[in-house]
Amino acid sequence: MTELRQKMIRAMELKNLSPHTQRAYLAAVKGLARHYRQSPTAITKEMIEDYLLALKKTRASNSCGLVLTGLRFFYAHVAEEKLQVDYRTRKKLGLRMGFAMANPSLF
């Protein structure tokens, strides 16, 4: 196990993240490193954006959001760099029940 991986696991355990979340965050960082065949600390912001755009074509927006969250955790708590990526997942548009009930004329 690499030193970065050990440091990330330790940081996640200190934050009391669930085992499922830990696996997902580790998979996000591993996927990025595997994609570029480099250490995640050597990967630039532009490379991360390109990776997320490539994922967007093959995965659901929720899983891309989870990857981004895992990468943000890694860069904030392990690499100790701030990751500012301009990537947003699609928000669901829809009527909430309370809004619909308060405005019955919409139906």
C-alpha positions as CSV (number, residue, x, y, z in Angstrom):
1,M,0.0,0.0,0.0
2,T,1.4,3.4,-1.0
3,E,2.0,6.2,1.5
4,L,-0.7,8.4,-0.1
5,R,-3.3,5.6,0.1
6,Q,-2.5,5.0,3.8
7,K,-2.7,8.7,4.4
8,M,-6.1,8.9,2.7
9,I,-7.5,5.9,4.6
10,R,-6.3,7.5,7.9
11,A,-7.9,10.9,7.0
12,M,-11.2,9.2,6.0
13,E,-11.2,7.2,9.3
14,L,-10.6,10.4,11.3
15,K,-13.5,12.0,9.5
16,N,-15.6,8.9,10.4
17,L,-16.6,8.2,6.8
18,S,-18.6,5.0,6.2
19,P,-16.8,2.0,4.6
20,H,-18.9,2.5,1.5
21,T,-17.8,6.1,1.1
22,Q,-14.2,5.2,1.8
23,R,-14.3,2.6,-1.0
24,A,-15.9,5.1,-3.4
25,Y,-13.4,7.8,-2.6
26,L,-10.4,5.4,-3.0
27,A,-11.8,4.2,-6.3
28,A,-12.1,7.8,-7.5
29,V,-8.5,8.6,-6.8
30,K,-7.4,5.2,-8.2
31,G,-9.4,5.7,-11.4
32,L,-7.8,9.1,-11.9
33,A,-4.2,7.8,-11.3
34,R,-4.8,4.8,-13.5
35,H,-6.3,6.9,-16.3
36,Y,-3.1,9.1,-16.5
37,R,-0.7,6.4,-15.2
38,Q,0.7,9.0,-12.8
39,S,0.6,9.8,-9.1
40,P,-2.5,11.9,-8.3
41,T,-0.3,14.6,-6.8
42,A,1.4,15.1,-10.3
43,I,-2.0,15.6,-12.1
44,T,-3.0,19.1,-13.0
45,K,-6.4,20.8,-12.7
46,E,-6.9,20.7,-16.4
47,M,-6.2,17.0,-16.5
48,I,-8.8,16.4,-13.8
49,E,-11.3,18.4,-15.8
50,D,-10.6,16.4,-18.9
51,Y,-11.0,13.2,-16.9
52,L,-14.3,14.3,-15.5
53,L,-15.5,15.2,-19.0
54,A,-14.5,11.7,-20.2
55,L,-16.4,10.1,-17.3
56,K,-19.4,12.2,-18.1
57,K,-19.7,10.5,-21.5
58,T,-19.8,7.0,-19.9
59,R,-21.3,7.4,-16.5
60,A,-24.4,8.8,-14.8
61,S,-24.1,12.3,-13.4
62,N,-24.4,11.0,-9.8
63,S,-21.4,8.8,-10.1
64,C,-19.4,11.7,-11.7
65,G,-20.4,13.8,-8.7
66,L,-19.2,11.1,-6.4
67,V,-15.8,10.9,-8.2
68,L,-15.5,14.7,-7.9
69,T,-16.3,14.6,-4.2
70,G,-13.7,11.8,-3.7
71,L,-11.1,13.8,-5.6
72,R,-11.9,17.0,-3.6
73,F,-11.4,15.0,-0.3
74,F,-8.1,13.6,-1.5
75,Y,-6.7,17.0,-2.6
76,A,-8.0,18.8,0.6
77,H,-7.0,16.3,3.2
78,V,-4.2,14.2,1.7
79,A,-2.4,16.3,-0.9
80,E,-3.3,19.5,1.1
81,E,-4.1,21.4,-2.0
82,K,-7.4,23.1,-2.9
83,L,-9.0,21.6,-5.9
84,Q,-11.1,24.1,-7.8
85,V,-12.7,22.4,-10.7
86,D,-15.6,24.0,-12.6
87,Y,-17.7,20.9,-12.9
88,R,-21.3,20.6,-11.8
89,T,-23.6,17.7,-12.0
90,R,-27.0,18.1,-13.4
91,K,-29.6,19.1,-10.9
92,K,-32.9,17.4,-11.1
93,L,-35.7,19.7,-12.1
94,G,-39.1,18.8,-10.8
95,L,-41.9,20.0,-8.6
96,R,-41.7,19.3,-5.0
97,M,-44.9,18.1,-3.4
98,G,-45.3,21.1,-1.1
99,F,-45.0,23.5,-4.1
100,A,-47.5,21.5,-6.1
101,M,-50.0,21.4,-3.2
102,A,-49.6,25.1,-2.5
103,N,-50.3,25.9,-6.2
104,P,-53.2,23.7,-7.4
105,S,-53.8,25.9,-10.3
106,L,-50.7,24.5,-12.0
107,F,-52.6,21.2,-12.6
